[in-house]
Amino acid sequence: MRQRPQEQDKMERRHNFEAVEENLTPEQVKLEAQRCLTCKNPRCVKGCPVNIQIPDFIKALKEDKLDEAGEIIRQTSMLPSVCGRVCPQERQCEGNCVLGIKGESIAIGALERYVGDNTSPKQAEIVPTGKKVAIVGSGCAGITAASDLRKAGHDVTIFEALHKFGGVLRYGIPPFRLPRKVLDREIESLKAMGVKFEKNVIVGKSVTLKQLKEDGFDAIFICSGAGLPKMMNIPGENLNGVFSANEFLTRVNLMQANDEESATPLKVGKSAAIIGGGNVAMDAARTAVRVGFEKVYIVYRRTEAELPARLEEIRHAKEEGVIFQFLHAPCEIIGKDGYVAGMKFEIMELGEPDESGRRKPIGTGRYVELDVDTVIVALGTGPNPIIQKSAHLDGLDFDMDSKGYFVVDSETRETSIPAIYAGGDVAPVGASNAINAMGAGKKAAKAINEYLSK
């Protein structure tokens, strides 16, 4: 039987930002590890974008070799405590587990999280190469690349636009999913390795890529994320009370806007509609519950079967009282005196599959209204063009795709300009999530190291 972590009471957690799940107990870890078949052809490893040797670390847990398990994971992943909490394991490692074919897959994420929380990375001897690397952004891709490049002996500096480090891990993911002490511990381990951090530096404004090159950086890795919100482009979107999920989560997670003493307090209404069905939508909805909205809706134009969010996040949202409205497509935000007073939706039905493989929502001509005073749009984000615009002024013209993302080599992550690489949400490959960003960081670090070793 699959072991499950203890969870905070669903009514209590509605009113706090403490972690929803506890770690497995040592006894549970041993029982769960013993379920692993130690496959000769481990599909779970193939399902992991950074190729953690999953059967090997689980075998070490079976043998009560906790530190060895930590060393095995950290050979390929610098962030076991993070990935064990936020990665979509059901679609990756656990989704490929042989045991999941007829029963329940191994709780790989919970085991990885336990190992990450209870072990520390060993400080390897670093032999300086005299080469300097600049990393733009301190999220998953940047942290991963920094770790690998520093181990290779390079002088690494991470430049972060905000006043705290961690990128989307800090401003986008709420602490009830990723406690800040966990993220802080991972950042401190990088500092202990000798990675340098510079905050409040907007590359493209505070400093340009050209200036970084002039300052002696031999290679640059751009992984600044995609912070430009995608909106609905419907009437009423400029009313007071309309937020992008990016703004809403950043204000609460990073600026504590839910605190009355905050310098930029959040006006909390009675009811909120969150538009979208991904993990960000779930985070926004569950955060809205905690900051005090009486009613919180997730409004999605397809059915529950097509929701892209993690099953665990959907379950937690339901338990915390979030109301799901399926087959509703936004048409108009209704205003009164400049503020949101409601929202109009068209009722949809599902037709044939579209290019995403999911059945396409089709309008029925029937409309309903929701009584809400806040609308939070969680439909994804696009790349902010600050870096490439400033680079253009300096004569550095990158190849960009039609959506404004960097065009990169799929293996090396190198851009059209030599010695400049890009990864994560500014040059996405596959789904936008922590582990895929880490995979991009590892590829970039490998390529940069090879370039600097010539």
CORPE-V809127 format. One record per run of one state. SS is the DSSP state (helix for helix, strand for strand, loop for the rest). FROM is the first residue (numbers start at 1). TO is the last residue. If there is no record, write none. Layout:
BEGIN
ss;from;to
SS;FROM;TO
SS;FROM;TO
END
This chain:
BEGIN
ss;from;to
loop;1;6
strand;7;7
loop;8;9
helix;10;13
loop;14;20
strand;21;21
loop;22;25
helix;26;34
loop;35;42
helix;43;46
loop;47;53
helix;54;62
loop;63;65
helix;66;74
loop;75;79
helix;80;86
loop;87;88
helix;89;91
loop;92;93
helix;94;96
loop;97;97
helix;98;101
loop;102;107
helix;108;118
loop;119;131
strand;132;136
loop;137;139
helix;140;151
loop;152;154
strand;155;159
loop;160;167
helix;168;171
loop;172;179
helix;180;193
loop;194;195
strand;196;198
loop;199;202
strand;203;203
loop;204;206
strand;207;207
loop;208;208
helix;209;214
loop;215;218
strand;219;222
loop;223;227
strand;228;229
loop;230;234
strand;235;235
loop;236;239
strand;240;240
loop;241;241
strand;242;244
helix;245;253
loop;254;270
strand;271;275
loop;276;278
helix;279;291
loop;292;294
strand;295;300
loop;301;303
helix;304;306
loop;307;310
helix;311;319
loop;320;322
strand;323;326
loop;327;327
strand;328;336
loop;337;338
strand;339;353
loop;354;358
strand;359;370
loop;371;373
strand;374;377
loop;378;380
strand;381;382
loop;383;385
helix;386;393
loop;394;399
strand;400;400
loop;401;405
strand;406;406
loop;407;413
strand;414;414
loop;415;419
strand;420;422
loop;423;423
helix;424;426
loop;427;433
helix;434;452
loop;453;454
END
